[in-house]
């Protein structure tokens, strides 16, 4: 069958996860990988591969995997067809029997490599052969093995292939494009509104400082009523106090009240920060900012007292300029302040430098006490809708020393996943609270498939460790809400496990969440 130049030998390369690896790998591996590779050898007009059914061949590209993601020419062979078939039959009855197949340790790629060497002395690319070692550290192999086995029933890559998870229809792609365009417009308008609000707030703060200074020079006491009036003016006409008989009904509590940490005492946390900075060489502007924090956090004045340089002061502390203890104390002060409704005015000042979330992005490199302070700060921001929405903004920004662009929602997700999967009990408590808060956020449009997938994987990983009732309930409650946000989540729960029914009977409220999840899985 071979001509004088030999028969061409090609390597077909497929991604077993159909793109899911690139989405899920940050949550599973802590970094992104492009795919989980399956290979086959195409020669003599047939495609040869190895899986749970043993050695199989079929017309090229005819498995349910569809067209290969890559095709690589390995070379040409002069091995007679009869000798090759005899060789393949020998492999099928010795080292590559179906019962010997292992998804990671002895798989299709090892078969392709051996066949390629026999035919033309070529090798499968090293990054494919070594992927289990380079991309899958031992502690994480179980998670990925469960995922792949769920996608390929019985851990078999066989004739008939791996079932495809989802095909995007033209209507879906059109809708997705429209959604992305709407997000871009919304982000632009949001930025413009924020810039205008920031300018107005800054102007009003300058006016108020002048009034306070003049009152001080005249020996007059501060007029707290005027401070309240300033706050109302900043909030806009709709926020002005209505007449007694025209007051609206009290706001109904949210359907899923957030989990926050109210035991943080703002006055006590400020005293700790003051002590940590007692011997620091603070500039005049920094001492002013410290005094402003006291007025806001201890005396209960509005956020209008925080000047333009306040976040510069906080950024200097977070950069390490005044020591580790000061960083932890500053973050705990912010966590106490996060419970206040007007904290969102402070948060919006940070949109230029992103000092708060750029620091939170490095959570995995910070001491445990500082990690906990960041997690508490984020959890408490869910006390009020405006501050929680700030955590979930999708607009991208650049941080020093970070190549890829970041966004508030990406940093929030990273903090949540990191703390949820920590061994430290306090960090896990804050992490599962943040997981629950994000999943139960009523503004569903900001929680996208990729974020849902990462949070889902974190919740499933936590459930596999059989935690106590409280964190388990939070994880399952998060899964039931995430399953409503994203169609991928029920699929991941079914594929990766553990199955929710494994926890039935733990408590009535856990059974309730299991019922909600099962409605989506079925």
LINQUIHU-V217627 format. One record per residue. RES is the residue in one small letter. BURIAL is + if it has 24 or more other ideal C-beta (glycine too) atoms within 12 Angstrom, else -. Layout:
[[RES:BURIAL] [RES:BURIAL]]
//
This chain:
[[x:-] [x:-] [x:-] [x:-] [x:-] [x:-] [x:+] [x:+] [x:+] [x:+] [x:+] [x:+] [x:+] [x:+] [x:+] [x:+] [x:+] [x:+] [x:+] [x:+] [x:+] [x:-] [x:+] [x:+] [x:+] [x:+] [x:+] [x:+] [x:+] [x:-] [x:-] [x:-] [x:+] [x:-] [x:+] [x:+] [x:+] [x:+] [x:+] [x:+] [x:+] [x:+] [x:+] [x:+] [x:-] [x:+] [x:+] [x:+] [x:+] [x:+] [x:+] [x:+] [x:+] [x:+] [x:+] [x:+] [x:+] [x:+] [x:-] [x:+] [x:-] [x:-] [x:+] [x:+] [x:+] [x:-] [x:-] [x:+] [x:+] [x:-] [x:-] [x:+] [x:-] [x:+] [x:+] [x:-] [x:+] [x:-] [x:+] [x:-] [x:-] [x:-] [x:-] [x:+] [x:-] [x:-] [x:+] [x:+] [x:-] [x:-] [x:+] [x:+] [x:-] [x:-] [x:-] [x:+] [x:-] [x:+] [x:-] [x:-] [x:+] [x:+] [x:+] [x:+] [x:-] [x:+] [x:+] [x:+] [x:+] [x:+] [x:+] [x:+] [x:+] [x:+] [x:+] [x:+] [x:-] [x:+] [x:+] [x:+] [x:-] [x:+] [x:+] [x:+] [x:-] [x:-] [x:-] [x:+] [x:+] [x:-] [x:+] [x:+] [x:-] [x:-] [x:+] [x:+] [x:-] [x:-] [x:-] [x:+] [x:+] [x:-] [x:+] [x:+] [x:+] [x:+] [x:+] [x:+] [x:+] [x:+] [x:+] [x:+] [x:-] [x:-] [x:+] [x:+] [x:+] [x:+] [x:+] [x:-] [x:+] [x:+] [x:+] [x:-] [x:+] [x:-] [x:-] [x:-] [x:-] [x:-] [x:-] [x:-] [x:-] [x:-] [x:-] [x:-] [x:-] [x:-] [x:-] [x:-] [x:-] [x:-] [x:-] [x:-] [x:-] [x:-] [x:+] [x:-] [x:-] [x:+] [x:-] [x:-] [x:-] [x:+] [x:-] [x:-] [x:+] [x:+] [x:-] [x:-] [x:+] [x:+] [x:-] [x:+] [x:+] [x:-] [x:-] [x:+] [x:+] [x:-] [x:-] [x:+] [x:-] [x:-] [x:-] [x:-] [x:-] [x:-] [x:-] [x:-] [x:-] [x:+] [x:-] [x:-] [x:-] [x:-] [x:+] [x:-] [x:-] [x:+] [x:+] [x:-] [x:-] [x:+] [x:+] [x:-] [x:-] [x:-] [x:-] [x:-] [x:-] [x:-] [x:-] [x:-] [x:-] [x:-] [x:-] [x:-] [x:-] [x:-] [x:-] [x:-] [x:-] [x:-] [x:-] [x:-] [x:-] [x:+] [x:+] [x:+] [x:+] [x:-] [x:-] [x:+] [x:-] [x:+] [x:-] [x:-] [x:+] [x:+] [x:-] [x:+] [x:+] [x:+] [x:-] [x:+] [x:+] [x:-] [x:-] [x:+] [x:-] [x:-] [x:-] [x:-] [x:-] [x:+] [x:-] [x:-] [x:+] [x:+] [x:+] [x:+] [x:+] [x:+] [x:+] [x:+] [x:+] [x:+] [x:-] [x:-] [x:+] [x:+] [x:+] [x:+] [x:+] [x:+] [x:+] [x:+] [x:+] [x:+] [x:+] [x:+] [x:+] [x:+] [x:+] [x:+] [x:+] [x:+] [x:-] [x:-] [x:-] [x:+] [x:+] [x:-] [x:+] [x:+] [x:+] [x:+] [x:+] [x:+] [x:+] [x:+] [x:+] [x:+] [x:+] [x:+] [x:+] [x:+] [x:+] [x:+] [x:+] [x:+] [x:+] [x:+] [x:+] [x:+] [x:+] [x:+] [x:+] [x:+] [x:+] [x:-] [x:+] [x:+] [x:+] [x:+] [x:+] [x:+] [x:+] [x:+] [x:+] [x:+] [x:+] [x:-] [x:-] [x:+] [x:-] [x:+] [x:-] [x:+] [x:+] [x:+] [x:+] [x:+] [x:+] [x:+] [x:+] [x:+] [x:+] [x:+] [x:+] [x:+] [x:+] [x:+] [x:-] [x:+] [x:+] [x:+] [x:+] [x:+] [x:+] [x:+] [x:+] [x:+] [x:+] [x:-] [x:+] [x:-] [x:+] [x:-] [x:-] [x:-] [x:-] [x:-] [x:-] [x:+] [x:+] [x:+] [x:+] [x:+] [x:+] [x:+] [x:+] [x:+] [x:+] [x:+] [x:+] [x:+] [x:+] [x:+] [x:+] [x:+] [x:-] [x:-] [x:-] [x:-] [x:+] [x:+] [x:+] [x:+] [x:+] [x:+] [x:+] [x:+] [x:+] [x:+] [x:+] [x:+] [x:+] [x:+] [x:+] [x:-] [x:-] [x:-] [x:-] [x:+] [x:+] [x:+] [x:+] [x:+] [x:+] [x:+] [x:+] [x:+] [x:+] [x:+] [x:+] [x:+] [x:+] [x:+] [x:+] [x:+] [x:+] [x:+] [x:+] [x:-] [x:+] [x:-] [x:-] [x:-] [x:+] [x:+] [x:+] [x:+] [x:+] [x:+] [x:+] [x:+] [x:+] [x:+] [x:+] [x:+] [x:+] [x:+] [x:+] [x:+] [x:-] [x:+] [x:+] [x:+] [x:+] [x:+] [x:+] [x:+] [x:+] [x:+] [x:+] [x:+] [x:-] [x:+] [x:-] [x:-] [x:+] [x:-] [x:-] [x:+] [x:-] [x:-] [x:-] [x:+] [x:-] [x:-] [x:+] [x:+] [x:-] [x:+] [x:+] [x:-] [x:-] [x:+] [x:-] [x:-]]
//
